[in-house]
């Protein structure tokens, strides 16, 4: 479990470093452009310095740079706002279909007061949502489908996401991957992190259950039940696109299962990063 935890930290750190580097460069350039502040080590400023000021090439270059920065910033803000709007709509919907009595019973049973919602829904739902105070959401169909030990394993799985604040981490990585689309490595970090946090949650559930039988049985039942959950904003789902990797991990715990990244994606990411670093050092010199 420690290896998977370290790997998740590496992925989160790498993605944050990439995003910080690019966003700082954009902020520095905007500061120079708007306030006329002389700033060294700026990739975008160096690109403009290659052209004679007020020439047609200079105008084209600054237009392209401004377009890239504007698009990235607008896309980032749009994705953040979009996720929050969808989240509040989902939360409102959950409160409308909440089964108050079952919520009270299971909250007391599993010691999840004000942290658990049981909703009336025909789908087998199990996910953790929210940023400041993550809550676990289960559907009545899921409760009817699973045996007690299976349901407990699912709840322990979701409890890990809740304690680890996975919805917030995944939300941040998703925004980075979407806004910095020109660095494919960010998408790779996002995909890997989602899988690893599900594996960590499974291991947490197995540890607290004392056996993997309940969790394995729950996963297989959900597969047979043809579980299909649409992406939930600011949430981590019990059964999603990583289910095949999780089953592989349950069968072979020591197996490494990273998401493959295409060579062209690696090349593009490294090229962009080297370009940024090289231009900054040239500017400094």
C-alpha positions as CSV (number, residue, x, y, z in Angstrom):
1,X,0.0,0.0,0.0
2,X,2.9,2.3,0.8
3,X,4.2,1.9,-2.8
4,X,0.9,2.9,-4.3
5,X,0.6,5.8,-1.9
6,X,4.1,7.1,-2.9
7,X,3.2,6.7,-6.6
8,X,0.0,8.8,-6.2
9,X,2.0,11.5,-4.5
10,X,4.6,11.5,-7.3
11,X,1.8,11.8,-9.9
12,X,0.1,14.6,-8.0
13,X,3.4,16.5,-7.5
14,X,4.4,16.1,-11.2
15,X,1.1,17.4,-12.4
16,X,1.1,20.4,-10.0
17,X,4.7,21.3,-10.9
18,X,3.9,21.3,-14.6
19,X,0.8,23.4,-14.1
20,X,2.6,25.8,-11.8
21,X,5.5,26.3,-14.3
22,X,3.1,27.0,-17.2
23,X,0.7,29.2,-15.2
24,X,3.5,31.3,-13.6
25,X,5.0,31.9,-17.1
26,X,1.6,33.1,-18.3
27,X,1.1,35.3,-15.3
28,X,4.6,36.8,-15.7
29,X,3.9,37.6,-19.4
30,X,0.6,39.2,-18.6
31,X,2.2,41.3,-15.9
32,X,4.8,42.5,-18.4
33,X,2.2,43.1,-21.1
34,X,-0.3,45.0,-18.9
35,X,2.0,46.9,-16.4
36,X,5.2,47.0,-18.5
37,X,7.2,45.3,-15.7
38,X,10.6,44.0,-17.0
39,X,10.7,40.3,-16.2
40,X,13.5,37.8,-17.0
41,X,13.1,34.1,-17.5
42,X,9.9,34.3,-19.4
43,X,9.3,32.0,-22.3
44,X,6.6,34.1,-24.0
45,X,8.6,37.3,-23.8
46,X,11.6,35.6,-25.3
47,X,9.5,34.4,-28.3
48,X,8.5,38.0,-28.9
49,X,12.1,39.2,-28.7
50,X,12.9,37.1,-31.8
51,X,10.9,39.6,-33.9
52,X,11.4,43.2,-34.6
53,X,8.9,45.3,-32.6
54,X,5.9,46.6,-34.6
55,X,6.8,44.3,-37.6
56,X,4.1,42.1,-39.1
57,X,5.8,39.0,-37.6
58,X,5.8,40.6,-34.2
59,X,2.1,41.3,-34.4
60,X,1.4,37.8,-35.5
61,X,3.5,36.3,-32.8
62,X,2.0,38.4,-30.0
63,X,-1.5,37.6,-31.3
64,X,-0.8,33.9,-31.2
65,X,0.7,34.1,-27.7
66,X,-2.3,36.2,-26.4
67,X,-4.7,33.7,-28.0
68,X,-3.0,30.7,-26.4
69,X,-2.9,32.4,-22.9
70,X,-6.5,33.7,-23.2
71,X,-7.8,30.3,-24.4
72,X,-6.0,28.5,-21.5
73,X,-7.2,30.9,-18.9
74,X,-10.8,30.9,-20.2
75,X,-10.8,27.1,-20.5
76,X,-9.5,26.7,-16.9
77,X,-12.1,29.1,-15.5
78,X,-14.9,27.6,-17.6
79,X,-14.1,24.0,-16.5
80,X,-14.0,25.1,-12.8
81,X,-17.3,26.9,-13.0
82,X,-18.9,24.1,-15.0
83,X,-17.9,21.5,-12.4
84,X,-19.2,23.5,-9.5
85,X,-22.6,24.2,-11.3
86,X,-23.0,20.5,-12.0
87,X,-22.0,19.7,-8.5
88,X,-24.6,22.0,-6.9
89,X,-27.3,20.6,-9.3
90,X,-26.3,17.1,-8.3
91,X,-26.4,17.9,-4.6
92,X,-29.8,19.5,-5.0
93,X,-31.0,16.4,-6.8
94,X,-29.6,14.1,-4.1
95,X,-31.4,16.0,-1.3
96,X,-34.7,15.7,-3.3
97,X,-34.4,11.9,-3.6
98,X,-32.8,11.3,-0.2
99,X,-34.3,8.5,1.9
100,X,-34.2,10.2,5.4
101,X,-35.0,7.1,7.4
102,X,-32.5,4.8,5.7
103,X,-29.9,7.6,5.8
104,X,-30.4,7.9,9.6
105,X,-30.2,4.1,10.1
106,X,-27.1,3.5,8.1
107,X,-25.4,6.7,9.3
108,X,-25.7,5.4,12.9
109,X,-24.7,1.9,11.9
110,X,-21.5,2.9,10.2
111,X,-20.8,6.0,12.3
112,X,-21.1,8.4,9.4
113,X,-23.3,11.1,10.9
114,X,-23.9,13.9,8.3
115,X,-21.5,12.1,6.0
116,X,-23.8,9.6,4.3
117,X,-26.8,9.9,2.0
118,X,-29.0,7.1,0.9
119,X,-31.0,8.0,-2.2
120,X,-33.9,6.3,-4.0
121,X,-32.6,5.4,-7.4
122,X,-32.9,2.5,-9.8
123,X,-29.1,2.5,-10.5
124,X,-26.5,0.9,-8.2
125,X,-24.8,4.1,-7.1
126,X,-21.8,4.4,-4.8
127,X,-19.6,7.4,-4.8
128,X,-18.0,10.1,-2.6
129,X,-18.6,13.7,-3.5
130,X,-17.7,17.2,-2.2
131,X,-14.5,19.1,-1.4
132,X,-14.6,20.6,2.1
133,X,-16.7,17.9,3.6
134,X,-16.9,14.9,1.3
135,X,-20.0,12.8,1.7
136,X,-20.7,9.2,0.7
137,X,-23.8,8.5,-1.5
138,X,-25.4,5.1,-1.9
139,X,-28.6,4.1,-3.7
140,X,-31.3,1.9,-2.3
141,X,-30.8,-0.4,-5.3
142,X,-27.2,-0.9,-4.3
143,X,-28.2,-1.7,-0.7
144,X,-30.8,-4.2,-1.9
145,X,-28.3,-5.8,-4.3
146,X,-25.4,-6.4,-1.8
147,X,-25.0,-8.6,1.2
148,X,-24.1,-7.0,4.5
149,X,-20.3,-7.8,4.3
150,X,-20.3,-6.6,0.6
151,X,-22.0,-3.3,1.5
152,X,-19.6,-2.8,4.4
153,X,-16.7,-3.3,2.0
154,X,-18.1,-0.7,-0.4
155,X,-18.6,1.8,2.5
156,X,-15.1,1.2,3.8
157,X,-13.8,1.8,0.2
158,X,-15.7,5.1,0.0
159,X,-14.6,6.1,3.6
160,X,-11.0,6.0,2.3
161,X,-11.9,8.4,-0.5
162,X,-13.6,10.6,2.1
163,X,-10.7,10.7,4.5
164,X,-8.1,11.1,1.7
165,X,-10.1,13.9,0.1
166,X,-9.8,12.2,-3.3
167,X,-12.7,14.2,-4.9
168,X,-10.6,17.4,-4.4
169,X,-7.4,15.8,-5.7
170,X,-9.0,14.3,-8.8
171,X,-10.8,17.6,-9.5
172,X,-7.5,19.5,-9.4
173,X,-5.8,17.0,-11.7
174,X,-8.8,17.0,-14.1
175,X,-8.7,20.8,-14.4
176,X,-4.9,20.7,-15.1
177,X,-5.3,17.9,-17.7
178,X,-8.1,19.8,-19.5
179,X,-6.6,23.3,-19.4
180,X,-3.0,22.2,-20.3
181,X,-4.1,19.9,-23.1
182,X,-0.8,20.7,-25.0
183,X,1.1,18.8,-22.3
184,X,-0.2,15.2,-22.6
185,X,1.7,14.1,-19.6
186,X,-0.9,15.9,-17.4
187,X,-3.6,13.7,-18.8
188,X,-1.5,10.6,-18.0
189,X,-1.0,11.8,-14.4
190,X,-4.8,12.3,-14.1
191,X,-5.6,8.9,-15.5
192,X,-3.0,7.1,-13.3
193,X,-4.0,8.9,-10.2
194,X,-7.6,7.9,-10.5
195,X,-6.7,4.2,-10.9
196,X,-4.2,4.3,-8.0
197,X,-6.6,6.0,-5.6
198,X,-9.2,3.3,-6.4
199,X,-6.6,0.6,-5.7
200,X,-5.6,2.3,-2.4
201,X,-9.3,2.5,-1.4
202,X,-9.7,-1.2,-2.2
203,X,-6.7,-2.1,0.0
204,X,-8.0,0.1,2.8
205,X,-11.4,-1.8,2.6
206,X,-9.7,-5.2,2.6
207,X,-7.5,-4.2,5.6
208,X,-10.6,-3.2,7.6
209,X,-12.7,-6.1,6.5
210,X,-9.9,-8.6,7.1
211,X,-10.5,-10.3,3.8
212,X,-11.0,-9.4,0.1
213,X,-14.0,-11.6,-0.3
214,X,-16.6,-8.9,0.4
215,X,-15.0,-6.4,-1.9
216,X,-14.4,-8.9,-4.7
217,X,-18.0,-10.2,-4.5
218,X,-19.4,-6.6,-4.5
219,X,-17.4,-5.7,-7.6
220,X,-18.5,-8.9,-9.5
221,X,-22.1,-8.3,-8.6
222,X,-22.0,-4.8,-9.9
223,X,-20.4,-6.0,-13.1
224,X,-23.2,-8.6,-13.5
225,X,-25.7,-5.9,-12.7
226,X,-24.4,-3.9,-15.7
227,X,-23.4,-0.9,-13.7
228,X,-23.1,2.2,-15.8
229,X,-22.6,5.5,-14.0
230,X,-22.2,8.8,-15.9
231,X,-19.3,11.0,-14.7
232,X,-20.2,12.7,-11.5
233,X,-18.8,16.2,-10.9
234,X,-16.4,16.6,-7.9
235,X,-16.9,12.9,-7.0
236,X,-15.1,9.6,-6.9
237,X,-17.1,6.5,-8.0
238,X,-16.8,3.0,-6.5
239,X,-17.1,1.4,-9.9
240,X,-15.9,3.2,-13.0
241,X,-13.4,2.9,-15.8
242,X,-10.7,1.5,-13.5
243,X,-12.6,-1.6,-12.5
244,X,-10.6,-3.9,-14.7
245,X,-7.3,-2.7,-13.2
246,X,-8.7,-3.2,-9.7
247,X,-9.8,-6.8,-10.5
248,X,-6.3,-7.5,-11.8
249,X,-4.8,-6.0,-8.6
250,X,-7.1,-8.2,-6.4
251,X,-5.9,-11.3,-8.3
252,X,-2.2,-10.3,-8.5
253,X,-1.5,-7.7,-5.7
254,X,2.2,-7.3,-6.7
255,X,1.4,-6.5,-10.3
256,X,2.2,-3.0,-11.6
257,X,-0.6,-1.7,-13.8
258,X,0.2,1.8,-15.0
259,X,-1.9,3.4,-17.8
260,X,0.2,3.3,-21.0
261,X,1.2,6.5,-22.6
262,X,1.8,6.8,-26.3
263,X,5.4,7.6,-27.3
264,X,4.2,10.7,-29.3
265,X,2.6,12.0,-26.0
266,X,5.9,11.6,-24.2
267,X,7.8,13.3,-27.0
268,X,5.4,16.3,-27.1
269,X,5.5,16.8,-23.3
270,X,9.3,16.6,-23.1
271,X,9.7,18.9,-26.1
272,X,7.3,21.5,-24.6
273,X,9.1,21.4,-21.2
274,X,12.6,21.6,-22.7
275,X,11.4,24.5,-24.9
276,X,10.2,26.3,-21.8
277,X,13.3,25.6,-19.8
278,X,15.7,26.4,-22.7
279,X,14.1,29.7,-23.6
280,X,14.1,30.8,-19.9
281,X,17.9,30.1,-19.6
282,X,18.6,31.9,-22.9
283,X,16.6,34.9,-21.7
284,X,18.6,34.9,-18.4
285,X,21.9,34.8,-20.3
